[in-house]
Amino acid sequence: MTALRPLTVLLFLLTACGRDAPPALPEDIRPVRAEQVGLDTVQHGTRYAGEVRARYETNLAFRVTGRVDTRKVEVGTRVKAGQIIATLDPQDYALAARAAQARLTAAEAEDRLARQDLQRFIELRAQNFISQAELDRRRTNAEAASAQARQLHAEAARQANQQAYTRLTAPHAGVMTAISFEAGQVVQAGQTVAKLARTGEFEVQIDVPENALDSLRAARSPDIRLWSVPDRVYAGRLREVSPMADAASRTYRARISLQHPDAAVQLGMTATVGIGNESAPGLSVAQSALFRVNGQPQVWVVDPQAGKVAARSVRVGDLNGSRAAIVSGLTAGEWVVTAGVHKLASGQRVRLVTPPRP
């Protein structure tokens, strides 16, 4: 039995050698969409990201202390001038107003009585029925009663105002941008509880490094683009620059007014402001051709002869709609992949959907 084992192994090896080798699998050639890099009209300059803000934003606060009774708006609510935003519990202020009014009513009665008495004593003095000293005393009493009535009239008006101040109203038309209170919360007089932005006038707030301040001030008309509608360009005007740098970032805050905003401009949108932009011939590619590796923008460059792709780092300039200006890394005439860039590998064989022109 042991002698048969070498013979069995030999027969197995001979059988294996007689089998045909498996056919080689065809190489995977991925079809890709690409474009040829060429000269284009691109913008040269620096862009700063910012946020669309209202030109005027008002901090709202109650003028009296109290417990919030009702809240009638939410963030984003559009309000008219005079519209009630919130109310405080008015009970204590209503009681104080009624008490002040009652004191005023009593004082006015005393004032009328004192004036009537004074008139009678003037007539008695004319008939020498009383002395001049008595008349002077009556006149002083009447003047004191009149002064007391005026004082309590002012106090009653103040208490009525205090009661009216339990209603927080919009000083102008606009949209609510912040609310920091809830019903039942006790708020202090003068404590900011909401913010109201005036609609119609917008600006973009950006932070600029100190080495760009001169360029910013010299820019005649900075252009503004919204990320939501990148193909649309808005004219801007520098309104103000902070006189001091931020202690942490060492940048200067600037506000750029939008000259002619349209319905697409909304508060809180992300925007970019171009400073020193000039149109000039340059290279550009579709933004879909770009991808990042460790934060570095790259593109897939196609070798039409070898039919392979290779990753190449590029330096990107301004973005204009769906196009991106290329500062360095590419030359005119090269082919770059514009779709499916995240599914490729370096050295992978590809086939251009649109073959290069001879």
Buried (B, 14 or more C-beta within 10 A) or exposed (E): EEEEEEEEEEEEEEEEEEEEEEEEEEEEEBEBBBBBBEEBEBBBBBBBEBEBBBBBBBEBBBEBBBBBBEBEBEEEBEBEEEEEBBBBBBEBBBEBBBEBBEBBEEBBEBBBEBBEBBEEBEEBBEEEEBEEEEBEEBBEBBBEBBEBBBEBBEBBBEBBEBBBBBBBBBEBBBBBBBBEBEEEEEBEEEEBBBBBBBBEEBBBBBBBBEEBBEBBEEBEEBBBBBEEBBEEBBEBBBEEBEEEBEEEEEBBBBBBBBEEBEEEBEBEBEBBBBBBBEEEEBBBBBBBBBBEEEEEBBBBBBEBEEEBBBBBEBEBBBBBEEBBBBBEBBEEEBBBBBBBBEEBEEEBEBEBEEEEEE
